[in-house]
Amino acid sequence: MRRRRTFAAALLLTLTTWLVVALTHDGPGADAEAEQPMSAAGSGAGATPATTGATSSRTSASTRQPARDLAARERLGVLAHLGPKTLATVPTAARKVVVVRGDGAESATTRIELYAVDGGTWRRVAAWPGHVGARGWTTSHREGDLSTPVGTFTLSDAGGRLPDPGTALPYDHSSKFVPSGSSVFGDSLEGSFDYVIAIDYNRRTGVSPRDPVHPQGDELGGGIWLHVDHEGPTHGCVSVPREGMVALLRSLTPQDHPVVVMADAARLAT
């Protein structure tokens, strides 16, 4: 009987000693438990699994976003036949891009193509034949040189002799949109300015396309527009069939940050 009490006492002493050691142990498990409240408050050192998972998810999403944007731009380049140098001029904010693809460096005939991005995927919306300057394209446009400037330009303002067909762009409806002078080869210019979209080359934005101010000087020319095609070369503008102009006006919005990318096909491919 005494042996049993002695054994029980020894066992109780052993259990008590083990419990004290367990409660006062300074190992990794105790540190992890002590740091959890700090982790929940934002400390990065001892993040709980839930916090770590959320952080990893955010990091992963932010890493994927630039990759998706890059893939989308590459898709636009392939779809629109834009080389890396040209593609780099397209602002990342642009969600509508008008590509004016000249048939040759000295050709007045061209093709106008509208591209839009939806859900991260670019697609070609429409295309029309058209005309540019009688002498084709130039990288150093001058007033009266009958050439169309090469480059990527924003599209901010519109107007025309006819009423607004339903555009979200600022629209100046005025009877003063009447061509002066004659065409390069004598074809009629009647109706050419029924609808216009100003190409932001050497102009102030937020004003009518008819604004005469040329911020970089009159010698560099100005008044470069998208306007209704008159079936012949222009003085430097880009002409688009009437139905194309209406479609562009109804499609382009300030929220899309639209731009026009224009040059002969060979230059666009660089």
Buried (B, 14 or more C-beta within 10 A) or exposed (E): EEEEEEEEEEEEEEEEEEEEEEEEEEEEEEEEEEBBEEBEEEEEEBBBEEBEEEEEEEEEEEEEEEEEEEEBBEBBBEBBEBEEEBBEEBEEEBBBBBBBBBBEBBBBEBBBBBBBBEEEEBEBBBBBBBBBBBBBBBEEBEBEBBBBBBBBBBBBBBBBBBEBBEBBBBBBEBEEBEBEEEBBEEEEBEBBBBBBBBBBBBBBEEBBBBBEEBEEEEEBBBBBBBBBBBEBBBBBBBBBBBEBBBBBBBBBEEEBBBBBBBBBBEBBBE
